[in-house]
Amino acid sequence: MRQRFNPEPHFQIIPIEKILLPLQSRDELPPILAGLQWIWMHPTLKPEILALLEAHILGGKKETGRTGMDLWQILVLGVVRLGLDADWDRMEHLANYDLLLRQMLGLCPDPWGTKAHRFAHQTLRDNVALVDAALLKQINILIAAAGRHVFVSKPSAKPAPLQIKVDSYVLETDVHFPTDLNLLLDAGRKCLDLVEKYQKAFRYDLPGWRKLEDWRRRFKSAERMASKTAFGGGKDNDKRVRAVVSDYLEVGRGLSAKVSASLLSLCDQEVDVRDWDLLAYFQQMIDKHVDLVDRRLFQGEVIPTGEKLYSLFEPHTEWLTKGKLHPPVELGHRLLVATDQHQLIQDYEGPAGVDVNQSVPMASRLVGRYEKEIASMSFDKAFTRKEDRELLGLFIPQVIMPKRGRKNAEEAEAESAKKFVALRKAHSAVESAINALEHHGLNRCLDVGLDGYTRYIGYGVLAYNLHVIGRELLAQRRAAEAVEAERAFMAIVA
C-alpha cells in the first residue's frame, strides 16, 4: 500500500528540510528543488497537498498489497520532469543517480549501494501519470496563493494586491505537419504494423499477408511519388498529379479491403476487443482519407474544416493561425495563463477557446478566489469586447483592455491616462512567463491523448511556479549569507 512518504527513513538519509542546495549554481534543478523543499517545510501546504494526492490516488483502495511509490516521490518526479524539459530516459538516470534529487525523494544519496532503491523506466511513467489535470489544478491554486507570501519584505506583512496579466499562446502537440496524402500513409502504415504485430507477437490467425512487406514498400513508394509530384511544378503538372495520386488511391483501396477481411477473420477468434478496435480505427482512417483526397483532387471540392483531421494519433489537435509571420500555423491548443507581478501563474486554462471569449471566465475564477485583492487586470487587444470591459470594471478597480480600431475622444483620454499607460506597458511581462514556460517543457506536449495533454500542462505550470518561488528563496539565502559574511568581517576588523 502506498504511503505519503517513508515515516521511518534510514539513518543515512538526510531529512528533506536539511538538504543543502547550491546557492551559486546556474542550473535549472536547484531552484525547482528549493521550491519543493519550501512545500515540505510549509506548515499547512504540505499536508494539504499530500491529502489531495492521497484522496485521489488511494481513494477507494484497500490498505493491503505491495508498497508502491510514495506520493511525495510522484509529485517530485512529475515536477522535475517538466521543469527540466526531460524525457523519460533522462528522468530514469536522474532519479537513480543524481544525489540532490535522490535526497529530495527521501532516498539514500548513495545509488551504488547493494540495497539502494532504483526506479525502472516504466515505473516512472506509470506513477507520474496517476495524477490527473484536475488534481494538478487544485495543487497549483494552493501553491500560487501561498507563493505570494515568499515575495513580501517581512514575514508578518500582507502580500501586495495582485496585478494580473492575461495572455495566451499555443502549446503544440507532438505531430508532424499534416496533409491528406501523408495522413493516408500514416493510416496504412499503422494497419500494416498492427497486422505484423498481431501475427508475430499475439499469434492471431491472419491469412493472406504473405506479401506484407511488399504492401509496405508499394504503399510508401506511391505516397512518395504522389507527394513529390503534388508539391512540384512544370508543364502539365496537373495531369501528372492526377495520374500518380490515382495510383496511390488504388493501392490504398486495395490495402483497406485486405485489412477489412482481416478484421472479419478476427471476429471468429478470441482476441482482445481493444486490439480489434485499434485496427478498425486505422482501417477507417484509410477509407476517410482516400475519400478526402479523391474529393479534393478529382472532384474539385473544398473540404469543410469539420471533416479535416490533423493527426491520426492526436485527433484532438487544432489548426491555429494567430496572425504571426513565424510560425504562420501552429498545431495544438491555446493555453491561457494569468500571471501576477511576481511572475507567478495564478490561473491557467488549456485547451482554451478563442481569446475574446476567455476574459470573463478567467476574471470570474480569480475574483472568486481572491475577492478584493485584485488591483488590476490587463489584456491585449485580442481579448477586447466592450461589454466584457464594462462587466469586469464592476469588480476590478483597473481593467486594461485596449480598444481595437478607432477610438472616440472619451476612450482616447481614458487610454492615455498615466496609470492605464503604465499598466499597459507592464502587461508585456506576461510574455516573459510564456517564454519561460516554452523553455521549461510547455513548448510541445510529449504525452499522448487529451488527458495526457492536460496533465502535461498541470505539471508544467506547477514546475514553473516552483521554479519562480525557489529562485526567489535562493536569492534571499544568498543575500542573508552575504550579510552574515559582512558582519563577520566587520567583527574581525573591529
C-alpha positions as CSV (number, residue, x, y, z in Angstrom):
1,M,0.0,0.0,0.0
2,R,1.3,3.5,-0.8
3,Q,2.2,6.0,1.8
4,R,2.6,9.8,1.8
5,F,6.3,9.4,2.5
6,N,8.6,7.0,4.4
7,P,7.9,7.7,8.1
8,E,11.0,5.7,9.2
9,P,13.9,6.7,6.9
10,H,17.3,5.0,7.1
11,F,19.9,6.8,9.3
12,Q,21.9,7.6,6.2
13,I,19.0,9.5,4.6
14,I,19.2,13.3,5.0
15,P,15.9,14.9,6.2
16,I,14.5,16.9,3.3
17,E,14.4,20.1,5.4
18,K,18.1,19.9,6.0
19,I,19.2,19.3,2.4
20,L,21.9,21.9,1.4
21,L,21.2,23.3,-2.0
22,P,23.9,25.0,-4.1
23,L,23.3,28.8,-4.0
24,Q,25.6,29.7,-6.8
25,S,24.5,27.1,-9.4
26,R,23.1,28.3,-12.6
27,D,21.4,25.0,-13.4
28,E,17.6,24.7,-13.5
29,L,17.4,21.9,-11.0
30,P,18.4,23.7,-7.7
31,P,15.5,26.3,-7.9
32,I,13.0,23.6,-8.5
33,L,14.3,21.6,-5.6
34,A,14.2,24.8,-3.4
35,G,10.6,25.2,-4.3
36,L,9.9,21.6,-3.4
37,Q,11.8,22.0,-0.1
38,W,9.6,25.1,0.6
39,I,6.5,22.9,0.2
40,W,7.9,20.3,2.5
41,M,8.7,22.9,5.2
42,H,5.4,24.8,4.9
43,P,3.2,24.3,7.9
44,T,-0.1,23.9,6.0
45,L,0.8,23.5,2.3
46,K,2.5,20.0,2.6
47,P,-0.4,18.3,4.5
48,E,-3.0,19.9,2.2
49,I,-1.2,18.7,-1.0
50,L,-0.5,15.2,0.3
51,A,-4.1,14.9,1.5
52,L,-5.2,15.7,-2.1
53,L,-2.8,13.2,-3.6
54,E,-3.9,10.6,-1.1
55,A,-7.6,11.1,-1.7
56,H,-7.2,10.9,-5.5
57,I,-4.7,8.1,-5.8
58,L,-5.6,5.9,-2.8
59,G,-9.3,6.7,-2.6
60,G,-11.5,3.6,-2.5
61,K,-8.5,1.2,-2.4
62,K,-7.8,-1.4,0.3
63,E,-4.9,-0.8,2.6
64,T,-3.2,-4.0,1.5
65,G,-0.8,-5.1,-1.2
66,R,2.7,-4.1,-2.2
67,T,4.1,-0.8,-1.3
68,G,4.1,1.5,-4.3
69,M,5.9,4.7,-5.0
70,D,5.4,7.3,-2.2
71,L,3.0,10.1,-3.0
72,W,5.8,12.7,-2.3
73,Q,8.0,11.0,-4.8
74,I,5.3,11.1,-7.5
75,L,4.9,14.8,-7.1
76,V,8.7,15.5,-7.1
77,L,9.4,13.4,-10.2
78,G,6.5,14.9,-12.2
79,V,7.6,18.4,-11.3
80,V,11.3,17.8,-12.1
81,R,10.5,16.2,-15.5
82,L,8.6,19.3,-16.7
83,G,11.0,21.7,-15.0
84,L,14.0,20.3,-16.8
85,D,12.0,19.5,-20.0
86,A,13.5,16.0,-19.7
87,D,12.4,12.8,-21.4
88,W,11.9,9.6,-19.5
89,D,15.3,8.2,-20.2
90,R,16.9,11.3,-18.6
91,M,14.4,11.1,-15.7
92,E,15.4,7.5,-15.1
93,H,19.1,8.5,-14.9
94,L,18.4,11.5,-12.6
95,A,16.1,9.6,-10.3
96,N,18.6,6.8,-9.9
97,Y,21.9,8.7,-9.9
98,D,21.5,12.4,-9.1
99,L,22.4,12.9,-5.5
100,L,20.4,16.0,-4.8
101,L,17.3,14.6,-6.4
102,R,17.6,11.4,-4.5
103,Q,17.8,13.3,-1.3
104,M,14.6,15.2,-2.2
105,L,12.9,11.9,-2.9
106,G,13.8,10.7,0.6
107,L,16.2,8.1,-0.6
108,C,19.8,7.2,0.3
109,P,22.1,9.5,-1.7
110,D,24.4,6.6,-2.5
111,P,22.8,5.0,-5.6
112,W,25.6,2.4,-5.9
113,G,24.9,0.5,-2.7
114,T,23.8,-3.1,-2.9
115,K,20.3,-2.3,-1.4
116,A,19.9,1.2,-3.0
117,H,16.4,1.8,-4.3
118,R,16.2,2.3,-8.0
119,F,13.3,3.2,-10.3
120,A,12.6,1.4,-13.6
121,H,11.7,3.4,-16.7
122,Q,8.1,2.1,-16.9
123,T,7.6,2.6,-13.2
124,L,8.3,6.3,-13.6
125,R,5.9,6.7,-16.5
126,D,3.0,4.8,-14.8
127,N,3.3,6.5,-11.4
128,V,3.6,10.1,-12.6
129,A,0.5,9.5,-14.8
130,L,-1.6,8.7,-11.8
131,V,-2.1,12.4,-11.1
132,D,-4.7,14.0,-13.4
133,A,-5.2,17.5,-14.6
134,A,-8.0,18.4,-12.2
135,L,-5.9,17.5,-9.2
136,L,-2.9,19.4,-10.5
137,K,-5.0,22.5,-10.9
138,Q,-6.1,22.2,-7.2
139,I,-2.4,21.9,-6.2
140,N,-1.5,24.9,-8.4
141,I,-4.1,27.0,-6.8
142,L,-2.7,26.3,-3.3
143,I,0.9,26.9,-4.4
144,A,0.1,30.1,-6.3
145,A,-1.8,31.6,-3.3
146,A,0.9,30.6,-0.7
147,G,3.8,31.6,-3.0
148,R,2.7,35.3,-2.8
149,H,4.0,35.3,0.8
150,V,7.5,34.4,-0.4
151,F,7.9,37.8,-2.0
152,V,6.9,40.0,1.0
153,S,9.6,42.0,2.7
154,K,8.6,41.0,6.2
155,P,7.1,37.6,7.3
156,S,4.3,39.4,9.1
157,A,3.4,41.7,6.1
158,K,0.5,41.0,3.8
159,P,1.1,40.3,0.1
160,A,0.7,43.2,-2.2
161,P,-2.6,43.5,-4.2
162,L,-2.5,41.4,-7.4
163,Q,-1.7,43.0,-10.7
164,I,-2.9,40.3,-13.1
165,K,-1.8,40.0,-16.7
166,V,-3.6,37.6,-19.0
167,D,-2.5,36.2,-22.4
168,S,-2.5,33.0,-24.4
169,Y,-0.1,31.1,-26.6
170,V,-0.2,27.7,-28.5
171,L,1.1,24.6,-26.8
172,E,1.8,22.3,-29.6
173,T,1.0,18.6,-29.8
174,D,3.8,16.2,-30.9
175,V,2.6,15.8,-34.5
176,H,4.1,16.2,-38.0
177,F,2.7,18.7,-40.4
178,P,-0.5,17.1,-41.9
179,T,-1.5,16.7,-45.5
180,D,-4.3,14.3,-46.6
181,L,-1.6,12.4,-48.5
182,N,0.7,11.8,-45.6
183,L,-2.2,11.1,-43.2
184,L,-3.3,8.4,-45.6
185,L,0.2,6.9,-45.4
186,D,0.1,7.0,-41.6
187,A,-3.2,5.1,-41.6
188,G,-1.9,2.4,-44.0
189,R,1.5,2.2,-42.2
190,K,-0.2,1.6,-38.8
191,C,-2.5,-1.1,-40.3
192,L,0.5,-3.0,-41.6
193,D,2.4,-2.6,-38.4
194,L,-0.6,-3.9,-36.3
195,V,-1.2,-6.9,-38.6
196,E,2.5,-7.8,-38.3
197,K,2.3,-7.4,-34.5
198,Y,-0.9,-9.5,-34.2
199,Q,0.7,-12.3,-36.3
200,K,4.1,-12.5,-34.6
201,A,3.5,-11.3,-31.0
202,F,-0.2,-12.2,-30.4
203,R,-0.3,-15.3,-32.6
204,Y,-3.6,-14.3,-34.2
205,D,-4.6,-16.2,-37.4
206,L,-4.5,-13.6,-40.2
207,P,-4.1,-15.4,-43.6
208,G,-3.3,-13.6,-46.8
209,W,-0.4,-11.5,-45.6
210,R,2.5,-13.4,-47.1
211,K,3.4,-10.2,-49.1
212,L,3.1,-7.8,-46.2
213,E,6.5,-6.2,-46.8
214,D,5.6,-5.8,-50.5
215,W,2.5,-3.9,-49.5
216,R,4.5,-1.7,-47.2
217,R,7.0,-0.9,-50.0
218,R,4.3,-0.3,-52.6
219,F,2.3,2.0,-50.4
220,K,5.2,4.1,-49.2
221,S,6.6,4.4,-52.8
222,A,3.2,5.5,-54.1
223,E,2.9,8.2,-51.4
224,R,6.4,9.5,-52.0
225,M,5.7,9.8,-55.7
226,A,2.3,11.5,-55.1
227,S,3.7,14.0,-52.6
228,K,6.7,14.8,-54.7
229,T,4.6,15.4,-57.8
230,A,1.9,17.3,-56.0
231,F,4.4,19.8,-54.5
232,G,6.4,20.1,-57.7
233,G,5.7,22.2,-60.8
234,G,6.3,22.3,-64.5
235,K,4.3,21.9,-67.6
236,D,1.2,19.7,-67.4
237,N,1.8,19.1,-63.7
238,D,-1.9,18.7,-63.0
239,K,-2.1,15.6,-65.3
240,R,0.9,14.1,-63.7
241,V,-0.6,14.7,-60.2
242,R,-3.8,13.1,-61.2
243,A,-2.0,10.0,-62.5
244,V,0.2,9.4,-59.6
245,V,-2.5,10.2,-57.0
246,S,-4.8,7.8,-58.8
247,D,-2.2,5.0,-58.4
248,Y,-1.8,5.9,-54.7
249,L,-5.5,5.8,-54.1
250,E,-5.8,2.4,-55.8
251,V,-3.1,0.9,-53.5
252,G,-4.9,2.5,-50.5
253,R,-8.3,1.0,-51.5
254,G,-6.7,-2.4,-52.0
255,L,-5.0,-2.2,-48.6
256,S,-8.2,-1.2,-47.0
257,A,-10.0,-4.2,-48.5
258,K,-7.4,-6.6,-47.2
259,V,-7.5,-5.1,-43.7
260,S,-11.3,-5.3,-43.7
261,A,-11.0,-9.0,-44.5
262,S,-8.6,-9.5,-41.6
263,L,-11.0,-7.7,-39.2
264,L,-13.7,-10.2,-40.3
265,S,-11.4,-13.1,-39.6
266,L,-10.6,-11.8,-36.2
267,C,-14.3,-11.8,-35.3
268,D,-14.1,-15.6,-35.2
269,Q,-11.2,-15.7,-32.8
270,E,-10.6,-15.0,-29.2
271,V,-9.0,-11.6,-29.4
272,D,-8.8,-8.5,-27.1
273,V,-11.5,-6.1,-28.1
274,R,-9.0,-3.2,-27.9
275,D,-6.8,-4.8,-30.5
276,W,-9.7,-5.2,-32.9
277,D,-10.9,-1.6,-32.3
278,L,-7.4,-0.2,-32.9
279,L,-7.0,-2.0,-36.2
280,A,-10.6,-0.9,-37.2
281,Y,-9.8,2.7,-36.4
282,F,-6.8,2.9,-38.7
283,Q,-8.7,1.0,-41.4
284,Q,-11.5,3.6,-41.2
285,M,-8.8,6.3,-41.5
286,I,-7.6,4.8,-44.7
287,D,-11.2,5.0,-46.2
288,K,-11.7,8.5,-44.8
289,H,-8.5,9.9,-46.4
290,V,-8.9,8.1,-49.6
291,D,-12.3,9.8,-49.8
292,L,-10.9,13.2,-48.9
293,V,-8.1,13.0,-51.5
294,D,-10.5,11.9,-54.2
295,R,-13.0,14.7,-53.4
296,R,-10.3,17.4,-53.3
297,L,-8.2,16.5,-56.3
298,F,-10.6,14.7,-58.6
299,Q,-13.9,16.3,-57.8
300,G,-12.6,19.8,-57.0
301,E,-14.3,20.1,-53.7
302,V,-13.2,22.4,-50.8
303,I,-13.1,20.1,-47.8
304,P,-15.0,21.7,-44.8
305,T,-12.9,22.2,-41.7
306,G,-15.1,20.0,-39.6
307,E,-14.2,17.0,-41.8
308,K,-10.5,17.5,-41.6
309,L,-8.2,15.6,-39.2
310,Y,-4.7,16.9,-38.4
311,S,-3.3,13.8,-36.7
312,L,-4.4,10.2,-36.5
313,F,-2.6,9.8,-33.2
314,E,-3.6,13.1,-31.6
315,P,-7.1,13.6,-33.1
316,H,-7.8,16.5,-30.7
317,T,-5.2,18.6,-32.4
318,E,-6.4,22.0,-33.7
319,W,-5.1,24.0,-36.7
320,L,-4.4,27.5,-35.3
321,T,-3.4,30.7,-37.1
322,K,-2.7,33.6,-34.7
323,G,-1.7,36.1,-37.4
324,K,2.0,35.8,-36.8
325,L,4.7,35.8,-39.5
326,H,6.6,33.0,-37.9
327,P,5.2,30.5,-37.4
328,P,2.1,31.2,-39.5
329,V,0.4,28.0,-38.4
330,E,0.6,26.1,-35.2
331,L,-0.8,22.6,-34.3
332,G,-2.1,22.2,-30.8
333,H,-4.3,24.1,-28.5
334,R,-4.4,27.6,-26.9
335,L,-3.1,27.7,-23.4
336,L,-4.4,30.7,-21.4
337,V,-2.2,32.0,-18.5
338,A,-2.7,34.7,-15.9
339,T,0.4,35.9,-14.1
340,D,0.9,38.4,-11.2
341,Q,3.6,41.0,-10.7
342,H,5.9,38.3,-9.2
343,Q,5.6,36.2,-12.4
344,L,3.6,33.5,-10.6
345,I,0.9,31.9,-12.7
346,Q,-2.3,32.5,-10.7
347,D,-4.6,30.8,-13.1
348,Y,-4.5,28.9,-16.4
349,E,-6.8,27.1,-18.8
350,G,-6.0,24.7,-21.5
351,P,-7.2,23.8,-24.0
352,A,-8.7,27.3,-24.2
353,G,-11.0,28.7,-26.9
354,V,-10.8,32.0,-28.7
355,D,-9.2,34.7,-26.7
356,V,-12.1,37.1,-26.8
357,N,-14.3,34.6,-25.0
358,Q,-11.9,33.9,-22.2
359,S,-11.6,37.2,-20.3
360,V,-14.8,36.9,-18.2
361,P,-14.3,33.2,-17.2
362,M,-10.7,33.9,-16.2
363,A,-11.6,37.0,-14.2
364,S,-14.5,35.2,-12.6
365,R,-12.3,32.4,-11.3
366,L,-9.7,34.9,-9.9
367,V,-12.2,37.2,-8.3
368,G,-13.9,34.3,-6.7
369,R,-10.6,33.1,-5.3
370,Y,-9.1,36.4,-4.2
371,E,-12.2,38.7,-3.9
372,K,-11.0,42.3,-3.4
373,E,-7.2,41.5,-3.5
374,I,-7.0,42.2,-7.3
375,A,-5.9,45.7,-8.0
376,S,-5.7,45.4,-11.8
377,M,-6.2,43.0,-14.7
378,S,-4.7,43.6,-18.1
379,F,-5.3,42.0,-21.5
380,D,-4.2,42.7,-25.1
381,K,-6.4,43.7,-27.9
382,A,-7.3,40.1,-28.8
383,F,-9.5,39.9,-25.7
384,T,-11.2,43.3,-26.2
385,R,-15.0,43.4,-26.1
386,K,-16.9,46.4,-24.8
387,E,-19.5,44.6,-22.8
388,D,-16.8,42.4,-21.1
389,R,-14.7,45.5,-20.2
390,E,-17.8,47.2,-18.6
391,L,-18.6,44.0,-16.7
392,L,-15.1,43.5,-15.4
393,G,-15.0,47.1,-14.3
394,L,-17.7,46.4,-11.8
395,F,-15.4,44.0,-9.8
396,I,-11.9,45.1,-10.6
397,P,-10.6,48.6,-9.9
398,Q,-8.5,48.9,-13.1
399,V,-9.2,46.9,-16.3
400,I,-6.7,47.3,-19.1
401,M,-8.4,46.2,-22.2
402,P,-7.3,48.4,-25.2
403,K,-9.9,49.0,-27.8
404,R,-9.4,47.8,-31.3
405,G,-9.8,50.2,-34.1
406,R,-10.6,53.9,-33.9
407,K,-11.3,55.5,-30.5
408,N,-13.6,58.4,-29.7
409,A,-12.4,61.3,-27.6
410,E,-13.5,59.7,-24.3
411,E,-11.8,56.4,-25.0
412,A,-8.6,58.0,-26.2
413,E,-8.5,60.1,-23.0
414,A,-9.1,57.0,-20.8
415,E,-6.3,55.0,-22.5
416,S,-3.8,57.9,-22.3
417,A,-4.2,58.2,-18.5
418,K,-0.9,57.7,-16.7
419,K,-2.0,54.6,-14.7
420,F,-3.5,53.0,-17.8
421,V,-0.3,53.6,-19.8
422,A,1.9,52.2,-17.0
423,L,-0.1,49.0,-16.6
424,R,-0.4,48.5,-20.3
425,K,3.4,48.7,-20.6
426,A,3.8,46.3,-17.7
427,H,1.5,43.8,-19.4
428,S,4.3,42.7,-21.7
429,A,5.9,41.0,-18.6
430,V,3.4,38.1,-19.3
431,E,5.5,37.3,-22.4
432,S,8.4,36.6,-20.2
433,A,6.4,34.0,-18.3
434,I,5.2,32.5,-21.6
435,N,8.8,32.3,-22.9
436,A,9.9,30.6,-19.6
437,L,7.1,28.1,-20.0
438,E,8.1,27.3,-23.5
439,H,11.7,26.7,-22.5
440,H,10.8,24.5,-19.5
441,G,8.6,21.9,-21.1
442,L,5.4,23.7,-22.3
443,N,6.5,24.3,-25.9
444,R,5.4,20.9,-27.2
445,C,3.4,18.3,-25.3
446,L,5.1,14.9,-25.4
447,D,2.3,13.0,-23.7
448,V,-0.3,11.1,-25.6
449,G,-4.0,11.9,-25.8
450,L,-6.1,14.8,-24.5
451,D,-5.8,13.6,-20.9
452,G,-2.0,13.4,-21.2
453,Y,-2.1,16.9,-22.8
454,T,-4.0,18.5,-19.9
455,R,-1.9,16.6,-17.3
456,Y,1.3,17.8,-19.1
457,I,0.0,21.4,-18.7
458,G,-0.7,21.0,-15.0
459,Y,2.8,19.6,-14.3
460,G,4.4,22.3,-16.4
461,V,2.6,25.2,-14.6
462,L,3.4,23.6,-11.2
463,A,7.1,23.2,-12.2
464,Y,7.2,26.8,-13.4
465,N,5.7,28.3,-10.2
466,L,8.0,26.2,-8.0
467,H,11.0,27.4,-10.1
468,V,10.0,31.0,-9.6
469,I,9.5,30.5,-5.9
470,G,12.7,28.5,-5.5
471,R,14.7,31.1,-7.4
472,E,13.5,33.8,-5.0
473,L,14.2,31.7,-1.9
474,L,17.8,31.0,-3.1
475,A,18.3,34.7,-3.8
476,Q,17.1,35.5,-0.3
477,R,19.5,32.9,1.1
478,R,22.4,34.4,-0.9
479,A,21.6,37.9,0.4
480,A,21.4,36.6,4.0
481,E,24.8,34.8,3.7
482,A,26.3,38.0,2.3
483,V,25.0,40.0,5.3
484,E,26.4,37.4,7.7
485,A,29.8,37.3,5.9
486,E,29.9,41.1,6.1
487,R,29.1,41.1,9.8
488,A,31.8,38.5,10.5
489,F,34.3,40.5,8.6
490,M,33.4,43.7,10.5
491,A,33.7,41.9,13.8
492,I,37.2,40.7,12.9
493,V,38.2,44.2,11.8
494,A,36.8,45.8,14.9
